[in-house]
Amino acid sequence: MSGSGAGKRLTDGRSISESFQPMPQGGVVVTFEDITARKQAEQALADSEAKLQTALTNMSQGLLMQDAEGGIILFNRRFAEIFQLPQDQIRPGMTVPELMKLAASTSGLRDLEPEATLAQLVKVLHDPAGGTYVQRLNDGRSISESFQPMPQGGVVVTFDDITQRLADQAEIRHMAHFDALTELPNRVSFYDQLDTLMKHQRPGEFVGVLSLDLDHFKAVNDTLGHPTGDLLLQAATRRMQSCLRGEDIPARLGGDEFAIIQTPVKDPSDITALASRLIEVVSAPYEIDGRQVIVGVSIGVAVAPSDGTDPDVLMKNADLALYRAKADGGGVYRFFEPEMDARMQARRLIELDLRKAIHNGGEFELLYQPMIDVKTGKVTSCEALLRWSSPERGLVMPAEFIPVAEATGLIVPLGEWVLYHACVEAALWPEEISVSVNLSPAQFKSKKLVQSIKNALAESGLPASRLELEITEQVLMNESEGAFSILHQIRDLGIRVAMDDFGTGYSSIGYLRAFPFSKIKIDQSFVRDLPGKKDSIAIVRAVVALSSSLGIVTTAEGVETEEQYASVTTEGCNLVQGNFFSEPRPSTEVVQFFKKRFHEDT
């Protein structure tokens, strides 16, 4: 009869195995074995298995281990969750096809490409490099499967649900190529698509590139707010899209700038038809949040291959044509012409010289043209007129450089220079003579306008009552609410405000009701036709009658002849201005003119 064994743990931490063997004649043989190391190894193995099980259970990825024949050796809970498999029905030795059938029967989950999945599995089981494969399921999920062969045969596969990651990546790609507000392709996508089209353009076909800009959009944004502006952009986008064919490519380049690729085009007249339709449809009134909003659209057109085949060149030429459309009043389309580029280059050179002149100083001069009171024959005020004497260009007239200054924002520092020097020089004139200074629409966009006026009066010592500021209707059209606020601040300073070029716009009479102008200057285009044209006489007569009823002084500009002078006098104009009385003169010469006029009248 054999004895039994027992284990004993000593106080020093060792484990001793004791085996008892009875002897035939009586007594017992006891053997002792130090099994501390074995116990420690067994505990370490148990701990390791527990840790492995914990790791498998808590992995974010699914795990499956298969033998060389494709049978299951090991799997974790996450694997079952991903494929919606009942864990109690997964048995060792099951194959992937059996698992796929189990998933389909228990949860309805199917592989969209089962043959491809099985082929991939067969491939990696015999490929020492392993690999990664994306399995797409019928519930819309995408599962990334990474295969790692084992040295002794078989494979370890990890599974990761990458559905959200793929969606995020797709969203990022979409955001990189599409405008968030309008869902149109953005500038990057537009140029990529245009470049592709240019590389595959067929002989005899044209590609139209249209550059679009919404007219008066900034005024809507500023007066009604950016949310309304955003709704307007979305509505305008829908209207543009309604004009296009499926092959055409619209894009939003930024702000209120859009572009369209029209392709294929058999005849340029197709581009003309699209541009006309866009202007008609986009320019129709909008109803946004219960308000009627009106904007127009201007379009510049470049045609490939005649206007270029490089995307940058085509867009530059389309933008040049757009610039011409805006200069022509907006609401029209213009095709690119080679001379547009030459004009733009010349304009750019003027801008560079103008910036240098403003920085250096000393190249500008003010001339003054008197305004004569018809009844007394005396000078009441003088209009300040800017001249630029460029070392490279010679005398540059305002018509050549003022539009450039307005378009580039240089009119703001230039306008401040004019205002200051006009006040300084006028302060030396007789007290009864005031000075008149023109303000550009661009200056009303500067927050410093009112302060610069105050500074000019304070530093020159000229009383506010001797300063008159002339504005055109364009100031009020572009910045109506903000402009009226600034005009009232100016008037509150004691400065008079005159409307220049009256009669050339569309809403001048309405503006007379909205703001108490001190003077109306009848545009010289009407005076030039006097006394021969009856319609010009009728206009002058109507303006004088209207002004008289409102208590506003009228000035006839551009009086060149005695006949014109007689005609405007007969019609009742209060003041006259023009070369018939005096050409624009420097301040020193105009003072002598004052003395002469006053001497003649005394």
Secondary structure as GFF3:
##gff-version 3
##sequence-region A 1 602
A	DSSP	beta_strand	5	9	.	.	.	ID=ss1
A	DSSP	beta_strand	15	22	.	.	.	ID=ss2
A	DSSP	beta_strand	28	34	.	.	.	ID=ss3
A	DSSP	alpha_helix	36	58	.	.	.	ID=ss4
A	DSSP	beta_strand	62	66	.	.	.	ID=ss5
A	DSSP	beta_strand	72	75	.	.	.	ID=ss6
A	DSSP	alpha_helix	77	82	.	.	.	ID=ss7
A	DSSP	three_ten_helix	87	89	.	.	.	ID=ss8
A	DSSP	alpha_helix	96	106	.	.	.	ID=ss9
A	DSSP	alpha_helix	114	125	.	.	.	ID=ss10
A	DSSP	beta_strand	131	136	.	.	.	ID=ss11
A	DSSP	beta_strand	142	149	.	.	.	ID=ss12
A	DSSP	beta_strand	155	161	.	.	.	ID=ss13
A	DSSP	alpha_helix	163	177	.	.	.	ID=ss14
A	DSSP	alpha_helix	187	199	.	.	.	ID=ss15
A	DSSP	beta_strand	206	215	.	.	.	ID=ss16
A	DSSP	alpha_helix	217	224	.	.	.	ID=ss17
A	DSSP	alpha_helix	226	242	.	.	.	ID=ss18
A	DSSP	beta_strand	249	254	.	.	.	ID=ss19
A	DSSP	beta_strand	257	265	.	.	.	ID=ss20
A	DSSP	alpha_helix	268	282	.	.	.	ID=ss21
A	DSSP	beta_strand	286	288	.	.	.	ID=ss22
A	DSSP	beta_strand	291	293	.	.	.	ID=ss23
A	DSSP	beta_strand	296	304	.	.	.	ID=ss24
A	DSSP	alpha_helix	311	327	.	.	.	ID=ss25
A	DSSP	beta_strand	333	335	.	.	.	ID=ss26
A	DSSP	alpha_helix	338	360	.	.	.	ID=ss27
A	DSSP	beta_strand	364	373	.	.	.	ID=ss28
A	DSSP	beta_strand	379	390	.	.	.	ID=ss29
A	DSSP	beta_strand	394	396	.	.	.	ID=ss30
A	DSSP	alpha_helix	398	408	.	.	.	ID=ss31
A	DSSP	alpha_helix	411	426	.	.	.	ID=ss32
A	DSSP	beta_strand	434	438	.	.	.	ID=ss33
A	DSSP	three_ten_helix	441	445	.	.	.	ID=ss34
A	DSSP	alpha_helix	449	460	.	.	.	ID=ss35
A	DSSP	three_ten_helix	464	466	.	.	.	ID=ss36
A	DSSP	beta_strand	467	471	.	.	.	ID=ss37
A	DSSP	alpha_helix	473	478	.	.	.	ID=ss38
A	DSSP	alpha_helix	480	492	.	.	.	ID=ss39
A	DSSP	beta_strand	496	502	.	.	.	ID=ss40
A	DSSP	alpha_helix	508	514	.	.	.	ID=ss41
A	DSSP	beta_strand	519	522	.	.	.	ID=ss42
A	DSSP	alpha_helix	524	527	.	.	.	ID=ss43
A	DSSP	alpha_helix	534	550	.	.	.	ID=ss44
A	DSSP	beta_strand	553	556	.	.	.	ID=ss45
A	DSSP	alpha_helix	562	571	.	.	.	ID=ss46
A	DSSP	beta_strand	575	576	.	.	.	ID=ss47
A	DSSP	alpha_helix	587	601	.	.	.	ID=ss48
###
